Amino acid sequence: MTHEYGDCYYCGGKVTEKLIEVDFRWNGQLYLFENVPAGVCKQCGEKYFTAEVSENLDRLVKSPIVHRTLTVPVKNYTLFEPE
């Protein structure tokens, strides 16, 4: 799957397609998608998704299919006490 993204809207850098990880929050739940095709700016890192990829992410997050489950530690910044 290769898509021509054009230049970055924010910095004008070159956007190339890569497979990336995307964290996605839906209904108070955090999901991690792996191997998502996206345009990524080589200069600033901004990410771009085609309409097809965005629609597929919306469908997949609602699907009961789960590849694996991870345990994620949660930290509360307001409890941080500088040394």
C-alpha positions in Angstrom: 0.0 0.0 0.0 1.6 3.2 -1.1 0.0 6.6 -1.1 1.4 10.0 -2.3 0.9 12.4 0.6 2.5 15.6 -0.7 4.4 17.9 1.6 3.7 18.4 5.3 1.0 21.0 6.0 2.8 22.3 9.1 6.5 22.6 8.1 6.6 21.8 4.4 8.8 18.8 4.9 8.7 15.6 2.8 6.1 13.1 3.9 6.9 9.4 3.3 4.8 6.3 4.1 5.8 4.1 7.0 4.2 1.5 9.2 3.7 3.0 12.6 2.1 2.3 16.0 -1.0 4.4 16.9 -2.6 4.8 20.3 -6.3 5.2 20.1 -8.7 6.1 22.9 -12.3 5.0 22.5 -15.0 4.7 25.2 -12.5 5.4 27.9 -10.3 2.5 26.8 -6.8 2.8 25.3 -6.0 0.7 22.2 -2.7 0.2 20.4 -2.7 -0.5 16.7 0.5 -1.9 15.1 1.6 -1.8 11.5 -0.7 1.1 10.5 0.3 2.7 7.2 0.7 6.5 7.6 2.5 9.4 6.0 5.1 10.7 8.4 6.9 14.0 7.9 10.7 13.5 7.8 11.2 16.9 9.3 8.6 17.4 12.1 7.1 13.9 12.5 3.5 14.9 11.8 1.4 11.9 10.8 -1.2 11.7 8.1 -3.7 8.9 7.5 -5.7 8.2 4.3 -9.5 8.2 4.7 -9.4 4.4 4.1 -7.0 3.8 7.0 -9.0 6.1 9.3 -12.2 4.2 8.5 -10.5 0.9 9.1 -9.2 2.0 12.5 -12.7 3.0 13.4 -14.0 -0.4 12.4 -11.2 -2.3 14.0 -11.5 -0.6 17.4 -15.2 -1.8 17.5 -14.3 -5.3 16.5 -13.9 -8.1 19.1 -10.7 -9.2 17.5 -7.6 -8.6 19.8 -4.1 -9.6 18.7 -2.6 -9.4 22.2 -3.2 -7.6 25.5 -0.6 -5.4 27.2 -0.4 -4.2 30.8 0.4 -0.5 31.0 1.6 1.3 34.1 -0.1 4.5 34.9 1.7 7.4 36.6 0.1 10.5 38.1 2.1 13.6 37.5 0.5 15.6 40.3 2.1 13.1 42.8 5.6 13.9 41.4 7.9 15.6 44.0 11.1 17.1 42.5 14.3 16.2 44.3 
